[in-house]
Amino acid sequence: MKSIDRPQVGRIHSGRPPDVHSQTPPNRGEEKPQEGFRKGGPQSSLSTLILGIDPGLAGTGFALLSGPGTILSSSTVVTNPGPDGARLLKITRHLRALLVENQPGEASLEELFMGRNATSAIGVAQARGAILAVLEECGIPVFEYKPAQVKIVITGYGKADKTQIARMLGAQVKLPEGKLDDHALDAIAIAVCHARSRQFSRAAVR
């Protein structure tokens, strides 16, 4: 799957800072993920509550990460087939409720990529647009990471499958009780990726 390259907009930040020079790639020839760069001011402290989001029109996953490895909550909003506007409204209402109740300091999402299913990609793009608009309106900085970056941080391998990611997440963070679907697990992985990437960058500049 090929990632779509696009410029940063507003508070949306790439997983790799634009002013960081290239570093020696880690094992397996993969690029070491870097912390997003917040333009115009310092980032929040490492204790910031992070909201990870896995956007999709049919299902959107949300996860709240506190500290280095505690998932406070995770949820998946599932929408039924019908008018896109009503489905997007259901997703954004859930997001707004999360923001009011928990007040996260930062949000992280995967960068948009085009797969074989163009219809699915369009739905993801619609959900992302609605979500990004709400986060911008609420003043939440957004950081984006390529799918391979998330996999590297969680498993050390940029082509890990969902089973490998789920197994490694279970060993690294305290997951909520009960069965988690793919959307919730992806949201958790994205939140953990952002938290770890921030730690890597802070350690590198010390």
N, C-alpha and C positions, 0 to 999 in steps of 0.2 A: 504494500500500500504506500502511496506516495503522499508526503506531507505537502500542504499548501503553504507557500511562503508569503507572508504579507507584513506590512509595516506595523509597528506598535501604534495603538490609538489610545488616547486618554490615559487611564490607569491600567491598561492591559500591558503586561510585561512578559517578554519572552523568558523561557526557563534559563536562557544563557544571557548574561549581561552584555550589551553591545560594546562596552569598553574593556572587556577582559581579553587579554591576549590568549592565543591558543596554548593549551597545555598538553603535556604528554598524555596520550590516551591510555586508559587502563587496559587490563587484560582483555583478550578476545577482539581487540581492535575497535572497541566501542568508545564513543565520546563520553567523557565524564560529565554528568549533568551538573549544571551550575545554578546558582540562586538567581531568581528573578531580580530585576533592578527597578527600584521605585524612583521615578523621576521627580525631582523637586523636594526631596526630604528623606530622612532616614527611615528604615523599616522599623516595625514594631519589635519588641523584645522576643526572645526565643520562647517565652511563656505564652505568646499570643495564641488565642483560640483560632484554629484554622478550619475553614469550611472547604471540604473537597466535594466537587460536583462532577458527575458523569452525565452529560446532557443527552437527551433523546426525546423524540416526540412521543413514542409509545411508552417509554419508561425512563425516568431520570433518577439517578442515585444521588443521595446526599450523605455526608459523613462529617462529624465534628470531632476534631482531634485536639486534645488538651495535653500540653507537655510533650515529652519525647515519645510516648507510646501508649496513651490512653484514649480510646475511642469513646467519647461520651454518649454518642447516639449515631444511628444510621437509619436511613429510611429510603424507600423507593416510591415515587409517585408514578402510578400506572394510569394511562389515559386510554379510553375506549375509542375506536374508530369513529370519526365524525368530523365536524368543522374544525379546522386547525386552530382557529381563534379560541374556541372554547377549551381545547386541549392545552394550549399555551397558557391560558388564564389559570387553569388548575395548577400547573407547574409553578407559575410565578406567585400565586397565592400561598402555596406551601413554602416557597422560598422566603417570602416576606415574613411569614409567621416565624420561621427559623431565625431570621435576622433580628426580629423584635425580641424574641425570647432569649437568645443566646449572645447576641452582639459579637460576632466573630471579628477579629482584627484584619484578617486577610482571607482571600478565597483563591483556590487553585483549580484549574481545569486542564484537560488535554487539548493540545492544538487540534484544529479541524484537519482531518485527512480524508481523502477520497478512496473508497474501496471499490469492490466490484459492484456493489449494490448502490446505484445512484439514488434511488428512491429513499433508501435509509439515510444516505448522506444529506439529502435535502431536509429530512426531518430533524436530524441532529443540528444542522445549521440553523433551522428555525428556532429550536429550543435554546441553542446557544445565544442567539440574538436577543431573545426575550430575557434570558437569565442575565446576560451582560448589561442590558439596559437597567434592570433592577439594581444590580450591584453598583453600577455607576451612579444611579440616582441616590443610593444610600451611602455613597462615599467609601465603598469597600475596595481596596486595592486588589487587582486580579493578576495572578501569575499563571502563565501557560507553559506546559511541557510537552515535548514530543512523546508519543507512545513508547518509543524505545528508551527514552530517558527514564520514564517511570519504571520500566522493567529492569533497567540497570540498577537503579537505586534499591529496588525491592529484592531482586534476585541475583544481581551481578551479571545478568545475561540479557542482552537486548532483544532476544527472540523467544523469551520464556512464554509458555502458554498460560491460560487462566488457572489450570490446576496447580502449576508450579508457583504462580503468584499467590494463590490462596494459601498454599502450604507455608510459604515463607512469611506471609503476613501473620498467620497464626502463631508463628514462632517468635515474631518480633514485637508485636503490639498486643494489648489486651482487647480482644474483640468482644462486641456485645453478644449476649447469650442468644441462642436460637439460630436457625438457618438463615444465612444471608444469600441473597440472589446476586447475580453477576453485576448488576448496576450498583448495588450497595458496596460490593467488594472493590469495584473499580474506583468508586468515590473515596473509599478508605485508602486505596493505594495512591491516589493522586494527592490526598492530604499528607500522607506519610512522605511521599516524594518531595513535596515542597518543604516540609519541616527538616528533612535530612539535607536537602540542597542548601538551605539557609545555614545549617550548621557547617557544612563543608566550606562554604564561602567565607564565613566568619573565621573559621580556623585557618584558612589560607592566608588571610591578611594580618594575622597576629604575628 
